[in-house]
Amino acid sequence: MVEGRLNKIKDVEVLNCEYGKNTIKFLRVKREGKKHFIKEVEVCTHLRLTSAREYLEADNSAVIPTDTIKNIVFVLAKKNGIQTIEQFAVDICKHFMTTFSQVAYVKTYVQEVPWQRLHENGVPHIHSFICVPDGIRFCEAEQCRNGPLVVFAGIKDLKLLKTTQSGFEGFYKNEHTTLPERNDRILCAELFCKWSYGECRDFDFDCIWNKVRECVLEAFAGPPDCGEYSASYQRTVNCIQMLILSKVSQVQVIEVILNNVFYNVQDMKNLGLTNDKEVLVPVETPYGSCTCTLGRKKFLEAQG
């Protein structure tokens, strides 16, 4: 039998084995009289057990079924509510660490659907909401047994565009270079931003997330009356990161990815028209991408 032959292989070791439940989606409604509050989230929770017997010996005695993981997430949402997605991720990690002695490591990812309360003539509605695609908020929390509970947070799928104050010049050229230099172009990008708080503390996660998002917008766009010139996507990534690190002291490490959304000026000469960068067509693929991760030196040195 195959299993018998595999058991004879002794010169291997388990480097990592995890399992869990992905894409646990639900809406949590909190009612305070007539006024309602909502959080719609997607949760992924993975565990690593203290032994790998379920993999090596088909011994499932320590395995917490993924259906049980899903049910625990629902129960915690019901009992604790979701004040912030970061706190909910912390609640999930703490539950598995304190309830199950066979759990050696837990990691939880939570992302939030961007619902905002509907306003009519400036008046907030008591129970109606609108989904606004201005970036997806997400977080991760992870903990090893006898180790600190570490929290990450982030923004993804945030699409940004400015119609000028962007260029790309002075780049390396050889016989394969066809890209012309430009000092006035449209800059459009989809942003992914993830940061680490380090060890979990009593942070105001909502306030920090909003401050980071404001920094992203400020660094990308610049002052409202004149903008800020971008010499490259790479420089824009760095400006975003440096502004966040200068204004948000709780952020220890920050990763930013910018995916370029390119626009071609439509040739309209055959229509008898001169198109002065007024009608442009998006180019979906291929697209450029750049990423950088920055960390505070004191924090990195303390991590060893």
C-alpha positions as CSV (number, residue, x, y, z in Angstrom):
1,M,0.0,0.0,0.0
2,V,1.1,3.6,-0.7
3,E,0.8,4.5,3.0
4,G,3.0,1.7,4.1
5,R,5.7,2.7,1.6
6,L,5.5,6.4,2.7
7,N,6.0,5.4,6.4
8,K,9.4,4.0,5.6
9,I,10.7,7.5,4.6
10,K,12.5,8.7,7.7
11,D,14.8,11.5,6.5
12,V,12.1,14.2,6.4
13,E,10.7,16.6,9.0
14,V,7.5,18.7,9.1
15,L,8.4,22.4,8.6
16,N,4.9,23.7,8.9
17,C,1.4,22.4,8.9
18,E,-1.7,24.5,9.3
19,Y,-5.3,24.3,8.6
20,G,-8.4,26.4,9.1
21,K,-11.6,27.9,7.7
22,N,-11.5,30.5,5.0
23,T,-14.1,33.1,3.8
24,I,-16.4,33.1,6.8
25,K,-18.8,35.9,5.7
26,F,-21.5,37.4,7.8
27,L,-23.3,40.6,8.8
28,R,-23.4,41.7,12.4
29,V,-26.2,44.1,13.4
30,K,-26.2,46.1,16.6
31,R,-29.4,47.8,17.6
32,E,-29.6,50.7,20.0
33,G,-33.2,51.6,20.0
34,K,-34.2,52.8,16.6
35,K,-30.6,53.4,15.5
36,H,-28.8,50.4,14.0
37,F,-25.1,49.8,13.5
38,I,-23.6,47.2,11.1
39,K,-20.3,45.4,10.4
40,E,-20.1,43.0,7.4
41,V,-16.9,41.0,7.5
42,E,-15.0,38.1,5.9
43,V,-12.9,36.0,8.3
44,C,-10.2,33.4,7.8
45,T,-8.8,31.6,10.8
46,H,-5.9,29.1,10.7
47,L,-4.4,26.9,13.4
48,R,-1.2,25.0,13.9
49,L,-1.3,22.3,16.5
50,T,1.4,21.2,19.0
51,S,1.9,18.0,17.1
52,A,1.5,16.9,13.4
53,R,-0.1,13.5,14.2
54,E,-3.1,14.3,12.0
55,Y,-0.8,14.6,9.0
56,L,1.7,11.9,9.9
57,E,-0.4,9.2,11.6
58,A,-4.0,9.9,10.6
59,D,-4.7,10.7,14.3
60,N,-7.5,13.3,14.4
61,S,-7.9,13.3,18.2
62,A,-6.5,16.8,18.6
63,V,-8.0,18.3,15.4
64,I,-10.6,21.1,16.0
65,P,-12.9,20.7,12.9
66,T,-13.0,23.7,10.6
67,D,-16.8,23.7,11.0
68,T,-16.2,24.3,14.7
69,I,-13.8,27.1,13.9
70,K,-16.6,28.7,11.8
71,N,-19.1,28.3,14.7
72,I,-16.7,29.8,17.2
73,V,-16.3,32.9,15.0
74,F,-20.1,33.3,14.9
75,V,-20.4,32.8,18.6
76,L,-17.7,35.5,19.4
77,A,-19.5,37.9,17.0
78,K,-22.8,37.3,18.8
79,K,-21.3,37.6,22.3
80,N,-18.7,40.3,21.9
81,G,-19.9,42.2,18.9
82,I,-17.4,43.8,16.5
83,Q,-16.2,47.2,17.8
84,T,-13.4,47.1,15.3
85,I,-12.2,44.4,13.0
86,E,-8.8,44.5,14.8
87,Q,-10.3,43.9,18.2
88,F,-12.4,41.1,16.7
89,A,-9.3,39.4,15.3
90,V,-7.7,39.7,18.7
91,D,-10.7,38.2,20.4
92,I,-10.6,35.2,18.0
93,C,-6.9,34.6,18.7
94,K,-7.2,34.9,22.4
95,H,-10.2,32.4,22.4
96,F,-8.3,29.7,20.6
97,M,-5.1,30.2,22.7
98,T,-7.0,30.1,26.0
99,T,-9.5,27.4,25.2
100,F,-7.5,24.8,23.4
101,S,-4.2,23.5,24.9
102,Q,-3.3,21.7,21.6
103,V,-3.2,25.0,19.6
104,A,0.4,26.2,19.1
105,Y,-0.3,29.0,16.7
106,V,-3.3,30.9,15.5
107,K,-3.7,33.5,12.8
108,T,-6.8,35.4,11.9
109,Y,-7.5,37.6,8.9
110,V,-10.6,39.9,8.8
111,Q,-11.7,42.3,6.1
112,E,-14.6,44.6,6.2
113,V,-17.2,45.6,3.6
114,P,-17.1,49.4,3.3
115,W,-20.6,50.2,4.4
116,Q,-21.3,53.8,5.4
117,R,-24.3,55.3,7.0
118,L,-26.7,56.9,4.5
119,H,-27.2,60.7,4.9
120,E,-30.2,62.6,3.6
121,N,-29.8,66.3,3.4
122,G,-27.0,66.0,5.9
123,V,-29.0,64.0,8.4
124,P,-27.7,60.5,9.2
125,H,-30.3,57.7,8.6
126,I,-31.0,55.5,11.6
127,H,-30.9,52.2,9.7
128,S,-29.9,52.7,6.1
129,F,-26.4,52.3,4.6
130,I,-24.6,52.7,1.3
131,C,-21.6,50.6,0.1
132,V,-18.8,53.0,-0.9
133,P,-15.8,51.5,-2.8
134,D,-13.1,53.8,-1.3
135,G,-10.8,51.0,-0.1
136,I,-11.2,47.8,1.8
137,R,-10.1,47.7,5.4
138,F,-8.5,44.5,6.6
139,C,-6.4,43.3,9.5
140,E,-4.5,40.2,10.7
141,A,-3.7,39.0,14.2
142,E,-1.4,36.1,15.1
143,Q,0.0,34.5,18.2
144,C,2.3,31.6,19.1
145,R,1.8,30.0,22.4
146,N,3.9,31.8,25.1
147,G,4.5,34.6,22.5
148,P,3.1,38.1,22.0
149,L,-0.2,38.7,20.1
150,V,0.8,40.7,17.1
151,V,-1.6,42.9,15.1
152,F,-1.4,44.1,11.5
153,A,-3.9,46.3,9.7
154,G,-4.3,47.7,6.2
155,I,-6.1,49.1,3.2
156,K,-6.4,47.4,-0.2
157,D,-8.2,48.0,-3.5
158,L,-7.9,51.7,-3.1
159,K,-7.9,53.3,-6.5
160,L,-6.3,56.7,-6.9
161,L,-5.9,59.0,-9.9
162,K,-4.5,62.4,-10.7
163,T,-4.5,64.0,-14.1
164,T,-1.2,65.9,-13.9
165,Q,1.8,66.5,-11.6
166,S,3.3,63.2,-12.6
167,G,6.2,62.2,-14.8
168,F,8.9,59.6,-15.5
169,E,12.3,60.8,-16.8
170,G,15.9,60.0,-16.6
171,F,15.5,56.2,-16.6
172,Y,18.0,53.6,-17.9
173,K,17.8,53.1,-21.6
174,N,19.2,50.5,-24.0
175,E,18.3,49.0,-27.5
176,H,15.0,47.5,-26.1
177,T,13.7,50.8,-24.7
178,T,10.7,52.2,-26.5
179,L,9.1,54.2,-23.6
180,P,9.3,57.9,-24.1
181,E,10.2,60.3,-21.3
182,R,7.3,62.2,-19.9
183,N,7.0,65.1,-17.4
184,D,3.2,65.4,-17.5
185,R,1.1,62.3,-17.4
186,I,-1.9,60.7,-15.7
187,L,-1.0,58.8,-12.6
188,C,-3.5,56.1,-11.7
189,A,-2.8,53.3,-9.3
190,E,-4.5,50.6,-7.1
191,L,-3.0,50.7,-3.6
192,F,-2.3,48.0,-1.1
193,C,-1.0,49.2,2.3
194,K,-0.3,47.0,5.3
195,W,1.3,48.0,8.6
196,S,2.3,46.4,11.8
197,Y,1.6,47.7,15.3
198,G,4.0,45.2,16.8
199,E,2.7,43.7,20.1
200,C,-1.0,44.3,20.7
201,R,-1.9,47.2,23.0
202,D,-4.9,49.2,23.8
203,F,-4.9,51.2,20.5
204,D,-7.7,53.3,19.0
205,F,-7.8,51.2,15.8
206,D,-10.5,53.3,14.1
207,C,-8.6,56.5,14.7
208,I,-5.3,55.1,13.5
209,W,-6.7,53.5,10.4
210,N,-8.4,56.8,9.4
211,K,-5.1,58.7,10.0
212,V,-3.2,56.3,7.8
213,R,-5.7,56.6,5.1
214,E,-5.6,60.4,5.3
215,C,-1.8,60.2,5.0
216,V,-2.1,58.0,1.9
217,L,-4.4,60.5,0.2
218,E,-2.3,63.5,1.2
219,A,1.0,62.1,0.0
220,F,-0.5,60.9,-3.3
221,A,-2.4,64.1,-4.1
222,G,-0.5,66.9,-2.4
223,P,-2.1,70.3,-1.5
224,P,-5.6,70.7,-3.0
225,D,-4.7,74.0,-4.9
226,C,-1.5,72.8,-6.6
227,G,-0.9,69.1,-6.0
228,E,2.5,67.4,-5.5
229,Y,4.8,66.3,-8.3
230,S,5.5,62.5,-8.6
231,A,8.8,61.7,-10.3
232,S,7.9,57.9,-10.3
233,Y,5.7,55.3,-8.8
234,Q,8.6,54.3,-6.5
235,R,9.0,57.9,-5.2
236,T,5.2,58.1,-4.5
237,V,5.4,54.8,-2.6
238,N,8.2,56.2,-0.4
239,C,6.4,59.5,0.2
240,I,3.3,57.7,1.4
241,Q,5.3,55.5,3.8
242,M,7.4,58.4,5.1
243,L,4.4,60.6,5.8
244,I,2.6,57.7,7.6
245,L,5.7,57.0,9.8
246,S,6.1,60.7,10.6
247,K,2.5,61.2,11.6
248,V,1.3,57.9,13.1
249,S,3.7,56.8,15.9
250,Q,1.9,53.5,16.5
251,V,2.9,52.1,13.0
252,Q,6.2,50.2,13.3
253,V,6.6,48.6,9.9
254,I,4.7,49.5,6.7
255,E,4.4,47.9,3.3
256,V,3.0,49.7,0.3
257,I,2.3,48.2,-3.2
258,L,1.2,50.4,-6.1
259,N,-0.1,48.7,-9.2
260,N,0.0,51.0,-12.2
261,V,-3.2,51.6,-14.2
262,F,-2.0,53.0,-17.5
263,Y,-4.1,55.2,-19.9
264,N,-3.4,55.6,-23.6
265,V,-4.3,58.8,-25.4
266,Q,-6.8,57.8,-28.1
267,D,-5.7,58.7,-31.6
268,M,-8.5,60.7,-33.2
269,K,-6.7,62.1,-36.3
270,N,-8.8,59.8,-38.6
271,L,-11.8,61.5,-37.1
272,G,-10.5,64.9,-38.0
273,L,-9.9,65.8,-34.3
274,T,-6.9,66.7,-32.2
275,N,-6.9,64.8,-28.9
276,D,-5.0,66.8,-26.3
277,K,-5.0,64.1,-23.6
278,E,-8.8,64.6,-23.2
279,V,-10.0,61.1,-24.3
280,L,-7.9,58.2,-22.9
281,V,-8.4,54.5,-22.8
282,P,-7.4,52.3,-19.9
283,V,-4.9,49.5,-20.5
284,E,-5.6,46.7,-18.1
285,T,-2.7,44.4,-18.9
286,P,0.2,44.2,-18.6
287,Y,0.6,46.6,-15.7
288,G,3.6,47.8,-13.7
289,S,3.9,47.3,-10.0
290,C,6.3,48.5,-7.3
291,T,6.5,47.7,-3.6
292,C,8.6,48.7,-0.6
293,T,8.6,47.9,3.1
294,L,9.9,50.3,5.7
295,G,10.4,49.8,9.4
296,R,11.5,51.8,12.3
297,K,15.1,50.9,13.2
298,K,14.5,50.7,17.0
299,F,11.6,48.4,16.5
300,L,13.5,46.1,14.1
301,E,16.6,46.0,16.4
302,A,14.3,45.0,19.3
303,Q,12.9,42.2,17.2
304,G,16.4,40.8,16.8
